[in-house]
Amino acid sequence: MKAQIKNIADVSCIGDTVEFTVSLDSWYRQELFNTLNAMQGDNKPYIISIDRQKRKRSLNANAYMWQMCQKIAEKVGATKETVYRKNIREVGSFETVELISAGAARFIRRWQANGLGWIAEPLSERNGYTTIIAYYGSSSYSTAEMSRLVEAVVEEAKALGVETMTPLELDRMKAAWKGS
């Protein structure tokens, strides 16, 4: 159970015991009250953990990347989707696949049905076989892959004079991205 500490008062140390009064703010006030009352009479040991509250992030790497794509799109007269797909092609993760040419169009349709960033394009055709480059969408990216994509979009934004996060803010955001 978690609750936010509003105030700590009356801290004292008597032998090996620390006593204090704490005021809590909780979304689950009644549940917390009931739990603490039940704990008072059961004579079982409990563990309490106190952690510093962390500020919630307003943007994650994916949301920031889309925000930058929108700003770039406004500068160059394109859509944010076009900017995103361009960057996926330039720095995204991909596989090259060689297929019997008769199945190439079906593979491309099915690959691209995975989402906007899932791009598949024929590279070459020879002797009845087509080589396709198939880019993964950012929804499947690891932290390193997403970092590379965000960095590319940010560099494009900077080149166009679009305001971006500071390098330190970018590093913190990318480090927090979990790829989920």
Sine and cosine of phi, psi and omega as CSV:
sin_phi,cos_phi,sin_psi,cos_psi,sin_omega,cos_omega
0.00,0.00,0.65,-0.76,0.00,-1.00
-0.85,-0.52,0.55,-0.84,0.08,-1.00
-0.49,-0.87,0.46,-0.89,0.02,-1.00
-1.00,-0.01,0.74,-0.67,0.03,-1.00
-0.98,0.22,0.82,-0.57,0.07,-1.00
-1.00,-0.01,-0.62,0.79,-0.09,-1.00
-0.35,-0.94,0.61,-0.79,0.14,-0.99
-0.86,-0.51,0.76,-0.65,-0.04,-1.00
-0.64,-0.77,0.18,-0.98,0.11,-0.99
0.79,0.61,0.73,0.68,0.01,-1.00
-0.98,0.18,0.80,-0.61,0.04,-1.00
-0.59,-0.81,0.45,-0.89,0.00,-1.00
-0.84,-0.54,0.89,-0.45,0.00,-1.00
-0.84,-0.55,0.96,-0.28,-0.06,-1.00
0.90,0.44,-0.83,-0.56,0.01,-1.00
-0.98,-0.19,0.34,0.94,0.00,-1.00
-0.90,-0.43,0.71,-0.70,0.10,-1.00
-0.94,-0.34,0.79,-0.62,0.04,-1.00
-0.87,-0.49,0.61,-0.79,0.05,-1.00
-0.37,-0.93,0.33,-0.94,0.08,-1.00
-0.95,-0.32,0.74,-0.67,-0.03,-1.00
-0.78,-0.62,0.69,-0.72,0.11,-0.99
-0.98,-0.21,0.79,-0.62,-0.06,-1.00
-0.92,-0.40,0.51,-0.86,0.14,-0.99
-0.89,-0.46,0.84,-0.54,-0.07,-1.00
-0.64,-0.77,0.57,-0.82,0.10,-0.99
-0.94,0.35,-0.39,0.92,-0.07,-1.00
-0.93,-0.37,0.82,0.58,-0.10,-0.99
-0.81,0.59,-0.76,0.65,-0.06,-1.00
-0.91,0.41,-0.68,0.74,0.03,-1.00
-0.89,0.46,-0.67,0.74,0.03,-1.00
-0.90,0.44,-0.71,0.70,0.02,-1.00
-0.86,0.52,-0.73,0.68,0.00,-1.00
-0.89,0.45,-0.68,0.74,0.00,-1.00
-0.89,0.45,-0.73,0.69,0.00,-1.00
-0.90,0.44,-0.64,0.77,0.05,-1.00
-0.90,0.45,-0.67,0.75,0.01,-1.00
-0.91,0.42,-0.60,0.80,-0.01,-1.00
-0.91,0.41,-0.53,0.85,-0.06,-1.00
-0.87,0.50,-0.58,0.81,-0.11,-0.99
-0.98,-0.20,-0.05,1.00,-0.12,-0.99
-1.00,-0.09,-0.09,1.00,0.07,-1.00
0.79,0.61,0.53,0.85,0.07,-1.00
-0.97,-0.23,0.50,-0.87,0.04,-1.00
-0.97,0.26,0.59,-0.81,0.05,-1.00
-0.78,-0.63,0.38,-0.93,0.06,-1.00
-0.90,-0.44,0.71,-0.70,0.07,-1.00
-0.91,-0.42,0.65,-0.76,0.00,-1.00
-0.83,-0.56,0.73,-0.69,0.03,-1.00
-0.86,-0.51,0.83,-0.56,0.00,-1.00
-0.82,-0.57,0.53,-0.85,0.08,-1.00
-0.93,0.38,0.71,-0.70,0.01,-1.00
-0.95,0.32,0.73,-0.68,0.00,-1.00
-0.99,-0.11,0.60,-0.80,0.09,-1.00
-0.93,0.37,0.67,-0.74,0.05,-1.00
-0.97,0.24,0.61,-0.79,0.03,-1.00
-0.99,0.14,0.66,-0.75,0.01,-1.00
-1.00,0.08,-0.38,0.93,-0.01,-1.00
-0.72,-0.69,0.61,-0.79,0.19,-0.98
-0.97,-0.26,0.08,-1.00,-0.08,-1.00
-0.86,0.51,-0.67,0.74,-0.03,-1.00
-0.91,0.42,-0.72,0.70,0.01,-1.00
-0.89,0.45,-0.65,0.76,0.01,-1.00
-0.91,0.42,-0.67,0.74,0.02,-1.00
-0.85,0.52,-0.70,0.71,0.01,-1.00
-0.92,0.40,-0.60,0.80,0.05,-1.00
-0.88,0.48,-0.70,0.71,0.02,-1.00
-0.92,0.40,-0.64,0.77,0.05,-1.00
-0.86,0.51,-0.65,0.76,0.02,-1.00
-0.90,0.44,-0.71,0.71,-0.01,-1.00
-0.91,0.42,-0.65,0.76,0.06,-1.00
-0.89,0.46,-0.71,0.71,-0.01,-1.00
-0.85,0.53,-0.67,0.74,0.03,-1.00
-0.90,0.45,-0.60,0.80,0.01,-1.00
-0.94,0.35,-0.62,0.78,-0.13,-0.99
-0.98,-0.22,0.00,1.00,0.02,-1.00
0.95,0.30,0.65,0.76,0.02,-1.00
-0.79,-0.61,-0.08,-1.00,0.10,-0.99
-0.99,-0.13,0.39,-0.92,0.05,-1.00
-0.89,0.45,-0.51,0.86,0.03,-1.00
-0.91,0.41,-0.64,0.77,0.04,-1.00
-0.90,0.44,-0.69,0.72,0.01,-1.00
-0.89,0.46,-0.69,0.72,0.02,-1.00
-0.87,0.50,-0.77,0.64,-0.03,-1.00
-0.90,0.44,-0.60,0.80,0.05,-1.00
-0.87,0.50,-0.70,0.71,-0.02,-1.00
-0.95,0.32,-0.56,0.83,0.10,-1.00
-0.87,0.50,-0.71,0.70,0.00,-1.00
-0.90,0.44,-0.58,0.82,-0.08,-1.00
-0.98,0.18,-0.62,0.78,-0.09,-1.00
-0.75,-0.66,0.01,1.00,-0.08,-1.00
-0.96,0.27,0.29,-0.96,0.05,-1.00
-0.98,0.19,0.60,-0.80,-0.07,-1.00
-0.48,-0.88,0.23,-0.97,0.14,-0.99
-0.80,-0.60,0.51,-0.86,0.20,-0.98
-0.96,-0.27,0.72,-0.69,-0.09,-1.00
-0.79,-0.62,0.69,-0.72,0.08,-1.00
-0.94,-0.35,0.82,-0.57,-0.06,-1.00
-0.78,-0.63,0.35,-0.94,0.19,-0.98
-0.88,0.47,0.77,-0.64,-0.12,-0.99
-0.79,0.61,-0.56,0.83,-0.02,-1.00
-0.89,0.46,-0.44,0.90,-0.01,-1.00
-0.99,-0.16,0.01,1.00,-0.09,-1.00
-0.90,0.44,-0.73,0.68,-0.04,-1.00
-0.89,0.46,-0.64,0.77,0.01,-1.00
-0.91,0.41,-0.69,0.73,0.04,-1.00
-0.86,0.52,-0.73,0.68,-0.01,-1.00
-0.87,0.49,-0.72,0.69,0.02,-1.00
-0.86,0.51,-0.73,0.68,-0.04,-1.00
-0.93,0.38,-0.64,0.77,0.03,-1.00
-0.88,0.48,-0.76,0.65,-0.06,-1.00
-0.93,0.36,-0.31,0.95,0.05,-1.00
-0.94,0.35,-0.22,0.98,0.02,-1.00
-0.94,0.34,-0.38,0.93,0.00,-1.00
0.46,-0.89,0.08,-1.00,-0.11,-0.99
-0.85,0.52,-0.64,0.76,-0.05,-1.00
-1.00,0.07,-0.07,1.00,0.00,-1.00
-1.00,0.08,1.00,-0.02,-0.11,-0.99
-0.96,-0.29,0.70,-0.71,0.08,-1.00
-0.72,-0.70,0.77,-0.63,-0.04,-1.00
-0.66,-0.75,0.64,-0.77,0.07,-1.00
-0.94,0.35,0.69,-0.72,0.05,-1.00
-0.99,-0.14,-0.70,0.71,-0.04,-1.00
-0.37,-0.93,0.32,-0.95,0.07,-1.00
-0.71,-0.71,0.74,-0.67,-0.02,-1.00
-0.42,-0.91,0.75,-0.66,0.08,-1.00
0.79,0.61,0.65,0.76,0.05,-1.00
0.99,0.13,0.12,0.99,0.02,-1.00
-0.86,-0.51,0.61,-0.79,0.03,-1.00
-0.90,-0.44,0.75,-0.66,0.11,-0.99
-1.00,-0.09,0.79,-0.62,-0.05,-1.00
-0.87,-0.49,0.65,-0.76,0.17,-0.99
-0.99,-0.17,0.83,-0.56,-0.07,-1.00
-0.87,-0.48,0.94,-0.35,-0.01,-1.00
-1.00,0.02,0.66,-0.75,0.09,-1.00
-0.99,0.14,0.57,-0.82,0.11,-0.99
-0.97,0.26,0.40,-0.92,-0.08,-1.00
-0.91,0.41,-0.29,0.96,0.04,-1.00
-0.89,0.46,-0.35,0.94,-0.02,-1.00
-0.98,-0.19,0.06,1.00,-0.14,-0.99
-0.97,0.26,0.54,-0.84,0.18,-0.98
-0.97,0.23,0.10,-0.99,0.04,-1.00
-0.86,0.51,-0.68,0.73,-0.02,-1.00
-0.90,0.43,-0.68,0.74,0.00,-1.00
-0.91,0.41,-0.67,0.74,0.01,-1.00
-0.92,0.40,-0.61,0.79,0.04,-1.00
-0.87,0.49,-0.68,0.73,0.01,-1.00
-0.89,0.46,-0.66,0.75,0.01,-1.00
-0.91,0.40,-0.73,0.69,0.01,-1.00
-0.87,0.49,-0.69,0.72,0.01,-1.00
-0.87,0.50,-0.66,0.75,0.00,-1.00
-0.90,0.43,-0.70,0.71,0.00,-1.00
-0.90,0.43,-0.67,0.74,0.02,-1.00
-0.89,0.45,-0.68,0.74,0.02,-1.00
-0.89,0.46,-0.65,0.76,0.05,-1.00
-0.90,0.44,-0.67,0.74,0.01,-1.00
-0.89,0.46,-0.70,0.71,0.01,-1.00
-0.87,0.49,-0.68,0.74,-0.01,-1.00
-0.88,0.47,-0.44,0.90,0.01,-1.00
-1.00,-0.09,0.03,1.00,0.01,-1.00
0.99,0.14,0.31,0.95,0.03,-1.00
-0.99,0.11,0.73,-0.68,0.01,-1.00
-0.93,0.36,0.71,-0.71,-0.01,-1.00
-0.80,-0.61,0.10,-1.00,0.09,-1.00
-0.91,0.41,0.34,-0.94,0.10,-1.00
-0.94,0.33,0.35,-0.94,0.04,-1.00
-0.83,0.57,-0.62,0.79,0.01,-1.00
-0.91,0.42,-0.69,0.73,0.04,-1.00
-0.89,0.46,-0.66,0.75,0.03,-1.00
-0.89,0.46,-0.69,0.72,0.00,-1.00
-0.88,0.47,-0.69,0.73,0.02,-1.00
-0.89,0.45,-0.69,0.72,-0.02,-1.00
-0.90,0.43,-0.71,0.70,-0.02,-1.00
-0.91,0.42,-0.60,0.80,0.01,-1.00
-0.91,0.41,-0.52,0.85,-0.04,-1.00
-0.99,0.14,-0.25,0.97,-0.05,-1.00
-0.94,0.35,0.77,-0.64,-0.08,-1.00
-0.95,-0.31,-0.04,1.00,0.03,-1.00
0.95,0.30,0.32,0.95,0.00,-1.00
-1.00,-0.02,0.00,0.00,0.00,0.00
